[in-house]
Amino acid sequence: MKILRIFSLIAFMGLAAACQKQVPQSEVVRNAIAFCETFYDLDYAATKELVVPASLPYLSYMATNTTQELIDKVNAKGPVVVTVISEQMNPEEGHATVICSVKNYLKADFFNGTSAILPEKQDTIHLVKEDERWLVKMDNPLQSGMQNHD
C-alpha cells in the first residue's frame, strides 16, 4: 500500500511538472517580439533581418534620422520589455497579426525633433510569410494619404 502511495505521488508530481512546461513560441510570435525589441532599441541592423523588403526604405529613413541623442536616451533607459497580448494567424493565406505590449520604449517624432521615453504602448505587428519565413510588414507613414506631393 505504501508503494502505491509513493507511486501515485511521483505520478502526480510528474504530471504537475509536465503541465508547467511552456509551449514553445511560434515563429510568428518570436519574430514579432524580436522586431519590437530591436526596433524600439534602435537596433535597425537587426531589425532589417525581420522585415519584408518593402519595409527597408522606411527602416533606412528611420536609421538615417536617428541622432546620437536618441541613441544615448535608449542606452540610458534600459531594455524594452515586450509581452504578447494576442495573436491571430492565417497560415493558408500567409498573414498573421500579433498585438504586443511594449514597455519602456522611446517615442521619437522625426518630423518635429521631439522624443520621450514612455512607460507603455500597445503595438499591432503585421507579419506575412515570404520564402518560408514570417516577416514584419511595417506601416509606412511616408506613403499615407497625408504625404505632401508638392
C-alpha positions as CSV (number, residue, x, y, z in Angstrom):
1,M,0.0,0.0,0.0
2,K,2.9,2.3,0.8
3,I,4.4,1.7,-2.6
4,L,1.1,2.6,-4.3
5,R,1.0,5.9,-2.4
6,I,4.6,6.7,-3.4
7,F,4.0,5.8,-7.0
8,S,0.8,7.9,-7.0
9,L,2.7,10.8,-5.5
10,I,5.5,10.5,-8.1
11,A,3.0,10.3,-10.9
12,F,1.1,13.4,-9.7
13,M,4.4,15.3,-9.3
14,G,5.4,14.3,-12.9
15,L,2.0,15.4,-14.2
16,A,2.2,18.7,-12.4
17,A,5.7,19.4,-13.8
18,A,4.6,18.5,-17.3
19,C,1.7,20.9,-17.1
20,Q,4.0,23.7,-16.1
21,K,6.2,23.4,-19.2
22,Q,5.8,26.3,-21.5
23,V,4.6,25.7,-25.0
24,P,7.4,26.8,-27.5
25,Q,6.6,30.1,-29.1
26,S,5.7,30.0,-32.8
27,E,8.0,31.7,-35.3
28,V,5.3,34.4,-35.7
29,V,5.4,35.3,-32.0
30,R,9.2,35.1,-31.8
31,N,9.7,37.4,-34.8
32,A,7.1,39.9,-33.5
33,I,8.8,40.0,-30.1
34,A,12.3,40.3,-31.7
35,F,11.1,43.0,-34.0
36,C,9.7,45.1,-31.1
37,E,12.9,44.6,-29.1
38,T,15.2,45.5,-31.9
39,F,13.1,48.3,-33.4
40,Y,12.4,50.1,-30.1
41,D,16.1,49.7,-29.0
42,L,17.1,51.4,-32.3
43,D,19.0,48.3,-33.5
44,Y,18.0,48.8,-37.1
45,A,20.7,46.4,-38.4
46,A,19.0,43.5,-36.5
47,T,15.5,44.8,-37.3
48,K,16.1,44.7,-41.1
49,E,16.5,40.9,-40.9
50,L,12.9,40.7,-39.6
51,V,11.1,42.9,-42.1
52,V,9.8,42.4,-45.6
53,P,11.9,44.0,-48.4
54,A,9.2,46.7,-49.0
55,S,9.8,48.0,-45.4
56,L,13.5,48.5,-45.9
57,P,13.3,52.1,-47.3
58,Y,11.3,53.2,-44.2
59,L,13.7,51.5,-41.9
60,S,16.6,53.2,-43.7
61,Y,14.8,56.5,-43.3
62,M,14.5,55.9,-39.5
63,A,18.2,54.9,-39.2
64,T,19.3,57.9,-41.1
65,N,17.3,60.3,-38.9
66,T,18.3,58.6,-35.6
67,T,20.6,61.0,-33.7
68,Q,23.3,60.3,-31.1
69,E,21.0,62.0,-28.6
70,L,18.3,59.3,-29.3
71,I,20.8,56.5,-29.1
72,D,22.0,57.9,-25.7
73,K,18.4,58.1,-24.4
74,V,17.8,54.5,-25.5
75,N,21.0,53.2,-23.9
76,A,20.2,55.0,-20.6
77,K,16.6,53.8,-20.3
78,G,17.2,50.1,-20.0
79,P,15.8,47.3,-22.1
80,V,12.4,47.2,-23.8
81,V,10.0,44.7,-22.3
82,V,7.7,43.0,-24.8
83,T,4.6,40.9,-23.9
84,V,2.3,39.3,-26.4
85,I,-1.4,40.2,-25.8
86,S,-2.9,38.2,-28.6
87,E,-2.0,36.6,-31.9
88,Q,-4.0,35.7,-35.0
89,M,-2.6,33.5,-37.8
90,N,-3.9,32.6,-41.2
91,P,-1.2,30.3,-42.4
92,E,-3.1,29.4,-45.6
93,E,-3.1,33.0,-46.7
94,G,0.3,33.8,-45.2
95,H,-0.8,36.6,-42.9
96,A,-0.6,37.0,-39.1
97,T,-1.2,39.8,-36.6
98,V,0.4,40.0,-33.1
99,I,-0.6,42.6,-30.6
100,C,2.2,43.4,-28.2
101,S,2.6,45.5,-25.1
102,V,5.9,47.3,-25.3
103,K,7.2,48.8,-22.1
104,N,10.0,51.3,-21.6
105,Y,10.1,52.5,-25.2
106,L,11.4,55.6,-26.9
107,K,8.8,57.6,-28.9
108,A,10.6,59.6,-31.4
109,D,9.0,62.2,-33.7
110,F,11.5,62.7,-36.5
111,F,9.4,65.4,-38.1
112,N,9.2,67.6,-35.1
113,G,12.5,66.6,-33.5
114,T,11.0,65.5,-30.2
115,S,11.4,62.3,-28.2
116,A,10.5,60.8,-24.9
117,I,10.7,57.6,-23.0
118,L,7.2,56.4,-22.4
119,P,6.2,53.6,-20.0
120,E,4.0,51.5,-22.3
121,K,2.3,51.3,-25.6
122,Q,0.3,48.7,-27.5
123,D,1.7,47.8,-30.9
124,T,0.0,45.8,-33.6
125,I,2.5,43.9,-35.7
126,H,1.5,42.6,-39.1
127,L,3.5,39.7,-40.5
128,V,3.5,38.0,-43.9
129,K,5.0,34.7,-44.9
130,E,7.8,35.2,-47.5
131,D,10.1,32.4,-48.6
132,E,9.0,30.2,-45.7
133,R,9.8,33.0,-43.1
134,W,7.4,35.1,-41.2
135,L,8.5,38.8,-41.7
136,V,7.1,42.0,-40.3
137,K,5.3,44.3,-42.8
138,M,5.8,47.8,-41.3
139,D,3.2,50.5,-41.9
140,N,5.0,53.4,-43.6
141,P,3.6,56.8,-42.7
142,L,5.5,58.3,-45.6
143,Q,3.2,56.5,-48.0
144,S,0.0,57.6,-46.4
145,G,-2.5,60.0,-47.9
146,M,-1.2,62.7,-45.7
147,Q,2.0,63.0,-47.7
148,N,2.6,66.4,-49.3
149,H,3.1,65.9,-53.0
150,D,4.4,69.4,-53.8
